[in-house]
Amino acid sequence: MSLRITSIEAFPLDVPLIAPFTIATARLDYVNNVAIRVQLESGAEGWGEIPSLHPVTTETQSIALDLVSQIAPAFIGKNASEWRSFAPQLLTAIPKYAATRAGIEMAIIDALTKDWGIPLNKFFGGISNEVITDITIPICTPDEAHSLASEYKKQRFNVIKTKIGINIREDILRLTAIREAHPHCDLVLDANEGYSAKQALSFLAALRSEGIEPNVLEQPVARDDWEGLGQVTRESNIAVAADESCRSPQDALRISNENLATVINIKLVKSGVVGALEIAGIAQSSGIDLMIGGMVETRIAMGFAAHFAAGLGTFKWIDLDTPLLLNEDPVLDGYTSIGPKYSLDTIEAGHGGRINIQN
């Protein structure tokens, strides 16, 4: 049967959060993402997702919906097996909208692997059939953080990621509460560009004076503050992850060549699928550890990312927890989860997830 693309459609994907998700640069009360459906002439159907977390993503939901309707005609009739060639075409067409490019790539690859009858993790290398994710505590009060950490300990999450970057004193109080509730968990701290290099180093010194040693400090400074990122990496004596600072293979090369970070956080919606593969290769060849994460997405995008990470098998840190923060699950089928463990071995083809669209 033909692998020609016959349609690319976009649908609003609106889901409430259990609680507000606050980071240093944004607050989200409700997910307003976009689901992408690609259909092939063979009848295979694939799904992708575009997150909307402005200003972290360029897209709002309405912009993403418009972009997909504009770009779709250029790909109708193309062979889905040529998916790697689509990335530069998408980059040329919509250079400022990485999340939209990634969502379209996801859906095309999902449709292709559905047609071929291959689970997505096998398509990407087949190293594993599962991933173990962390869980995120947003910027909140110490009491709320303590309660969440205690609950996550009961659910057997051994890695807690918490957002920081607005107020150093409040960040330390929150971390003290988390450590009290979950004494032996690994700690990933994500500043989302909230600090200067000087503030980040002062924060770490104050945290250590409280007897707390984090495992990773993610994106401590503004994404274009290369000097500051390198300074924190050199002087902090912990793993420093580049997230917002690494949006492309070119960024990854700079980080590697100038020793600006010891971890790179790959997010498919920053770089696209093809770009993510290239970044992973650069990091591996440079001895840089890998983290995989996302924005605030459902099990469509997080399922794709889980298969990507399990297939490559090269990620030290897994941060794919956002479906656990949603008040509803709009996704049918896909991976199954118990606590931090996402199991992919029941999926026959693609990432397995889909949305029930009422036509």
Backbone torsions as a table, in degrees:
resi	resn	phi	psi	omega
1	MET	NA	153.0	-176.1
2	SER	-71.5	142.5	175.6
3	LEU	-96.8	14.8	180.0
4	ARG	-65.8	137.8	176.4
5	ILE	-75.3	126.0	-179.6
6	THR	-105.4	-22.8	177.4
7	SER	-158.5	147.2	170.6
8	ILE	-132.3	115.2	-175.2
9	GLU	-124.4	153.0	179.2
10	ALA	-124.7	141.0	-178.0
11	PHE	-136.3	141.4	174.2
12	PRO	-60.3	140.2	179.7
13	LEU	-129.2	92.8	-172.8
14	ASP	-108.4	123.2	-176.2
15	VAL	-140.6	132.9	176.7
16	PRO	-76.5	149.8	173.5
17	LEU	-90.4	153.8	175.3
18	ILE	-63.1	-40.5	179.7
19	ALA	-149.6	158.8	178.5
20	PRO	-56.0	141.4	-179.8
21	PHE	-108.5	105.5	-173.9
22	THR	-111.1	129.1	174.4
23	ILE	-125.7	-179.0	-175.0
24	ALA	-64.3	-27.1	-173.3
25	THR	-115.2	-1.9	-176.5
26	ALA	-163.2	162.2	172.1
27	ARG	-134.2	135.7	-179.0
28	LEU	-125.3	126.3	177.6
29	ASP	-106.4	-20.0	-174.2
30	TYR	-153.3	133.3	178.6
31	VAL	-80.4	123.8	175.3
32	ASN	-123.4	72.6	-177.7
33	ASN	-95.0	-171.6	178.9
34	VAL	-133.4	129.1	174.4
35	ALA	-93.2	139.2	179.2
36	ILE	-114.0	130.2	175.3
37	ARG	-119.5	125.5	175.8
38	VAL	-113.6	132.7	177.1
39	GLN	-119.2	140.0	177.9
40	LEU	-104.2	161.3	179.4
41	GLU	-61.0	-28.1	179.0
42	SER	-69.4	-13.7	-175.7
43	GLY	101.5	-9.9	178.6
44	ALA	-67.2	145.4	-176.1
45	GLU	-128.6	133.1	179.7
46	GLY	-125.5	154.0	-175.8
47	TRP	-126.6	138.2	172.7
48	GLY	-134.1	177.2	-177.1
49	GLU	-145.7	140.6	175.3
50	ILE	-113.9	115.5	177.4
51	PRO	-79.7	154.3	174.7
52	SER	-126.8	102.1	178.8
53	LEU	-135.3	68.9	-177.0
54	HIS	-70.1	136.5	7.4
55	PRO	-93.0	9.2	178.9
56	VAL	-65.4	-42.3	170.7
57	THR	-99.6	148.2	176.3
58	THR	-69.4	-31.7	-174.4
59	GLU	-79.3	139.6	155.1
60	THR	-96.2	171.6	179.4
61	GLN	-59.9	-44.6	-177.4
62	SER	-65.5	-38.2	177.2
63	ILE	-63.5	-44.2	-179.0
64	ALA	-62.5	-43.2	178.4
65	LEU	-60.1	-43.4	179.2
66	ASP	-65.6	-41.4	-178.7
67	LEU	-61.6	-43.2	-178.7
68	VAL	-63.4	-42.6	179.6
69	SER	-64.3	-32.2	179.3
70	GLN	-74.1	-40.5	-172.2
71	ILE	-86.2	-24.8	-173.1
72	ALA	-54.8	-45.8	-176.4
73	PRO	-56.2	-29.7	-178.2
74	ALA	-68.9	-17.5	-176.6
75	PHE	-109.4	-6.0	176.5
76	ILE	-66.8	131.5	-178.6
77	GLY	92.4	-11.5	177.7
78	LYS	-76.6	154.2	-179.4
79	ASN	-84.8	121.9	-176.0
80	ALA	-62.2	-24.2	-179.9
81	SER	-68.7	-11.2	178.2
82	GLU	-94.1	28.8	-170.2
83	TRP	-57.5	-31.5	-179.1
84	ARG	-66.8	-30.1	179.8
85	SER	-75.4	-14.6	-178.3
86	PHE	-74.8	-27.7	-176.0
87	ALA	-59.6	-50.8	178.6
88	PRO	-65.5	-30.9	177.0
89	GLN	-65.5	-42.9	178.2
90	LEU	-65.6	-40.1	-180.0
91	LEU	-62.1	-40.0	178.6
92	THR	-67.6	-39.6	-175.2
93	ALA	-74.0	-43.0	-176.4
94	ILE	-136.0	70.2	-172.0
95	PRO	-63.9	-25.3	-174.9
96	LYS	-92.6	1.7	-170.6
97	TYR	-124.8	74.6	-174.6
98	ALA	-64.8	-39.1	-177.2
99	ALA	-64.9	-37.4	177.8
100	THR	-67.0	-43.4	177.0
101	ARG	-58.3	-44.3	-178.3
102	ALA	-65.1	-42.3	180.0
103	GLY	-60.5	-40.1	178.1
104	ILE	-68.1	-43.5	176.8
105	GLU	-57.6	-47.2	-179.9
106	MET	-54.9	-48.8	-174.7
107	ALA	-65.9	-38.9	179.1
108	ILE	-65.7	-45.5	-179.8
109	ILE	-65.8	-38.8	177.7
110	ASP	-61.8	-43.9	178.5
111	ALA	-63.0	-42.3	-179.9
112	LEU	-61.3	-48.1	-178.7
113	THR	-70.7	-27.1	172.2
114	LYS	-63.7	-45.3	179.3
115	ASP	-61.9	-39.7	-178.5
116	TRP	-80.2	-11.8	-179.9
117	GLY	72.1	33.1	-176.7
118	ILE	-115.9	125.9	171.1
119	PRO	-59.7	144.2	-173.1
120	LEU	-61.4	-36.6	179.2
121	ASN	-65.4	-32.3	175.5
122	LYS	-69.1	-38.8	178.1
123	PHE	-58.3	-37.5	-177.6
124	PHE	-90.8	4.1	174.8
125	GLY	137.4	-23.5	172.0
126	GLY	69.6	25.3	-177.4
127	ILE	-66.6	-38.7	-175.6
128	SER	-144.7	160.7	175.8
129	ASN	-108.8	13.3	-178.9
130	GLU	-156.0	160.7	169.1
131	VAL	-135.2	154.4	176.9
132	ILE	-115.9	113.3	-175.6
133	THR	-93.6	160.1	167.8
134	ASP	-82.3	-173.9	173.4
135	ILE	-137.9	143.1	-172.3
136	THR	-105.7	134.7	170.2
137	ILE	-106.9	119.5	-178.5
138	PRO	-75.1	-180.0	173.0
139	ILE	-65.9	119.1	-175.7
140	CYS	-156.8	-177.8	179.9
141	THR	-73.2	157.1	176.1
142	PRO	-56.6	-39.3	179.6
143	ASP	-63.0	-43.1	178.4
144	GLU	-64.8	-42.2	179.0
145	ALA	-62.6	-41.4	178.6
146	HIS	-62.0	-44.8	-179.8
147	SER	-63.3	-44.0	179.3
148	LEU	-64.9	-45.5	-179.4
149	ALA	-61.7	-39.3	178.2
150	SER	-63.1	-43.2	179.2
151	GLU	-66.6	-40.8	-179.4
152	TYR	-69.0	-30.1	174.0
153	LYS	-63.0	-42.7	178.6
154	LYS	-62.3	-33.1	-179.7
155	GLN	-84.4	2.8	174.3
156	ARG	71.5	32.0	168.9
157	PHE	-81.3	121.0	-177.4
158	ASN	-100.5	-6.3	175.5
159	VAL	-126.4	122.3	176.3
160	ILE	-113.1	128.5	173.2
161	LYS	-104.0	133.5	177.2
162	THR	-130.7	145.6	180.0
163	LYS	-83.1	139.8	177.9
164	ILE	-138.8	-178.3	168.6
165	GLY	117.3	-1.0	177.7
166	ILE	-101.2	-46.5	-176.2
167	ASN	-142.9	117.7	-174.2
168	ILE	-60.0	-46.9	-178.0
169	ARG	-60.8	-44.6	179.8
170	GLU	-67.1	-35.5	176.5
171	ASP	-61.0	-42.6	-179.3
172	ILE	-66.9	-41.6	177.5
173	LEU	-61.6	-40.3	179.6
174	ARG	-65.6	-43.2	-179.8
175	LEU	-68.3	-35.5	175.4
176	THR	-61.5	-40.6	178.6
177	ALA	-66.6	-40.6	179.0
178	ILE	-64.4	-45.2	-179.2
179	ARG	-64.6	-35.7	177.4
180	GLU	-64.6	-40.4	-177.3
181	ALA	-78.6	-29.8	-177.1
182	HIS	-137.1	78.3	-168.1
183	PRO	-60.5	-27.6	-170.3
184	HIS	-114.2	10.9	-179.6
185	CYS	-74.7	152.2	168.3
186	ASP	-74.2	146.6	-176.7
187	LEU	-119.6	123.2	171.2
188	VAL	-110.2	123.0	-176.9
189	LEU	-109.9	126.1	-175.2
190	ASP	-118.7	110.7	-178.1
191	ALA	-86.3	-12.8	179.7
192	ASN	46.9	46.5	176.1
193	GLU	73.6	11.0	-169.2
194	GLY	-75.0	-20.3	-175.1
195	TYR	-109.6	162.5	159.8
196	SER	-86.7	169.2	177.9
197	ALA	-60.4	-42.5	179.8
198	LYS	-61.6	-44.1	179.3
199	GLN	-64.7	-41.8	-179.3
200	ALA	-61.0	-43.7	-179.2
201	LEU	-69.5	-36.8	176.1
202	SER	-65.2	-40.6	178.2
203	PHE	-60.7	-45.9	-179.5
204	LEU	-63.7	-39.4	178.7
205	ALA	-63.7	-43.1	179.1
206	ALA	-66.0	-37.4	-179.8
207	LEU	-66.5	-41.4	179.6
208	ARG	-67.0	-30.9	176.9
209	SER	-66.5	-19.5	174.8
210	GLU	-91.0	3.8	178.5
211	GLY	80.1	20.2	-178.7
212	ILE	-111.2	123.4	179.7
213	GLU	-117.0	107.9	179.4
214	PRO	-74.2	161.6	178.1
215	ASN	-90.2	-35.6	-178.2
216	VAL	-143.5	139.8	169.1
217	LEU	-114.7	116.5	-174.0
218	GLU	-101.7	133.4	175.5
219	GLN	38.9	66.4	-177.2
220	PRO	-69.6	-25.0	-172.3
221	VAL	-127.0	173.4	178.6
222	ALA	-55.7	147.1	-169.2
223	ARG	-62.3	-27.2	179.1
224	ASP	-98.9	7.4	177.7
225	ASP	-88.1	73.8	-176.6
226	TRP	-64.7	-40.2	179.3
227	GLU	-61.9	-43.9	179.8
228	GLY	-65.5	-40.1	178.4
229	LEU	-61.7	-44.6	178.9
230	GLY	-65.0	-37.2	179.4
231	GLN	-63.7	-46.1	179.1
232	VAL	-62.8	-39.7	178.8
233	THR	-62.3	-42.6	-177.9
234	ARG	-71.7	-37.0	-167.9
235	GLU	-103.9	-10.2	-172.2
236	SER	-85.4	-24.0	-178.8
237	ASN	62.9	26.2	168.7
238	ILE	-136.7	170.5	176.5
239	ALA	-67.4	131.0	178.0
240	VAL	-117.0	127.6	-176.4
241	ALA	-105.5	135.4	172.4
242	ALA	-93.8	121.3	176.6
243	ASP	-114.5	-81.5	178.7
244	GLU	-58.0	-26.4	179.4
245	SER	-74.8	-13.8	-179.8
246	CYS	-118.0	94.5	-177.9
247	ARG	-112.3	-1.8	-174.1
248	SER	-158.9	164.2	173.4
249	PRO	-58.7	-32.2	178.8
250	GLN	-64.6	-41.1	175.5
251	ASP	-62.6	-42.3	-179.7
252	ALA	-61.7	-38.6	177.8
253	LEU	-63.9	-41.9	178.7
254	ARG	-63.9	-44.0	179.2
255	ILE	-60.0	-42.0	179.1
256	SER	-68.1	-48.8	-174.5
257	ASN	-66.5	-32.4	-176.0
258	GLU	-104.9	6.8	178.3
259	ASN	53.2	51.1	-173.9
260	LEU	-89.5	-16.7	179.3
261	ALA	-157.1	159.8	178.4
262	THR	-107.3	-6.3	177.3
263	VAL	-138.7	142.7	171.7
264	ILE	-118.7	128.6	176.1
265	ASN	-92.5	110.2	176.0
266	ILE	-86.5	126.1	169.6
267	LYS	-124.0	124.0	-176.5
268	LEU	-57.4	-33.5	-176.5
269	VAL	-77.5	-6.7	172.6
270	LYS	-87.9	-38.3	-168.3
271	SER	-122.3	-10.9	-171.3
272	GLY	80.3	169.6	-175.9
273	VAL	-70.3	-46.7	-179.9
274	VAL	-63.5	-44.3	177.7
275	GLY	-61.1	-38.5	179.2
276	ALA	-63.6	-40.0	176.8
277	LEU	-62.0	-40.3	179.9
278	GLU	-68.4	-42.2	178.3
279	ILE	-61.8	-42.0	179.2
280	ALA	-60.3	-40.8	178.7
281	GLY	-64.5	-41.9	178.8
282	ILE	-63.2	-46.2	-179.0
283	ALA	-61.9	-46.5	-179.1
284	GLN	-60.1	-43.7	-177.6
285	SER	-71.4	-17.4	-178.0
286	SER	-101.9	-1.2	-178.2
287	GLY	74.9	22.3	178.1
288	ILE	-93.6	131.3	178.1
289	ASP	-70.8	157.7	-178.2
290	LEU	-117.4	139.8	169.1
291	MET	-119.4	148.2	171.4
292	ILE	-122.1	136.1	-177.5
293	GLY	-144.3	-167.8	178.7
294	GLY	-155.4	-175.4	172.8
295	MET	-87.6	-123.7	171.5
296	VAL	-120.0	98.1	-170.1
297	GLU	-128.7	164.0	178.1
298	THR	-84.3	-173.6	179.5
299	ARG	-70.8	-5.9	172.5
300	ILE	-68.3	-63.5	-178.8
301	ALA	-67.9	-40.2	-179.4
302	MET	-70.2	-30.8	174.9
303	GLY	-66.2	-43.9	176.8
304	PHE	-59.7	-46.7	-179.2
305	ALA	-63.0	-37.6	178.3
306	ALA	-63.7	-43.1	177.0
307	HIS	-64.1	-40.2	178.2
308	PHE	-59.3	-48.8	-178.6
309	ALA	-66.4	-43.5	-179.7
310	ALA	-66.3	-37.7	179.7
311	GLY	-65.0	-45.2	180.0
312	LEU	-75.7	-38.4	177.5
313	GLY	69.0	22.8	-174.2
314	THR	-114.6	11.1	-173.7
315	PHE	-98.8	123.7	178.5
316	LYS	-80.7	-32.7	-176.4
317	TRP	-123.9	127.6	-178.9
318	ILE	-115.1	120.3	-177.3
319	ASP	-128.7	72.7	-174.5
320	LEU	-123.4	43.1	-169.2
321	ASP	-93.7	-5.6	-168.7
322	THR	-60.3	-30.2	174.7
323	PRO	-60.0	-25.6	179.3
324	LEU	-75.0	-12.3	-179.3
325	LEU	-96.7	-2.2	-178.3
326	LEU	-89.4	148.4	-179.2
327	ASN	-82.3	-15.4	177.8
328	GLU	-139.3	156.7	175.0
329	ASP	-118.0	103.3	-178.3
330	PRO	-82.0	-1.6	-172.2
331	VAL	-94.8	131.0	175.1
332	LEU	-94.0	142.5	177.4
333	ASP	62.0	-148.3	-176.7
334	GLY	81.6	-165.1	-176.5
335	TYR	-66.9	160.5	173.7
336	THR	-111.5	153.8	-178.0
337	SER	-138.6	142.9	169.4
338	ILE	-131.2	111.4	-174.9
339	GLY	57.9	-128.3	-176.9
340	PRO	-82.6	-5.4	-173.6
341	LYS	-93.8	121.4	173.4
342	TYR	-102.7	119.8	-178.4
343	SER	-101.5	129.2	-175.7
344	LEU	-110.8	-0.7	-168.7
345	ASP	-79.8	-3.0	177.1
346	THR	-96.1	1.4	-174.4
347	ILE	-92.0	127.4	-176.2
348	GLU	-83.3	-33.3	-177.3
349	ALA	-159.8	150.4	-179.1
350	GLY	62.6	-153.3	174.3
351	HIS	-92.4	-8.3	170.5
352	GLY	87.9	-19.6	-176.6
353	GLY	-84.5	152.5	178.3
354	ARG	-156.0	162.1	177.0
355	ILE	-112.8	138.0	177.6
356	ASN	-84.9	101.4	-179.0
357	ILE	-91.6	123.0	177.7
358	GLN	-87.1	104.6	-178.9
359	ASN	-80.4	NA	NA
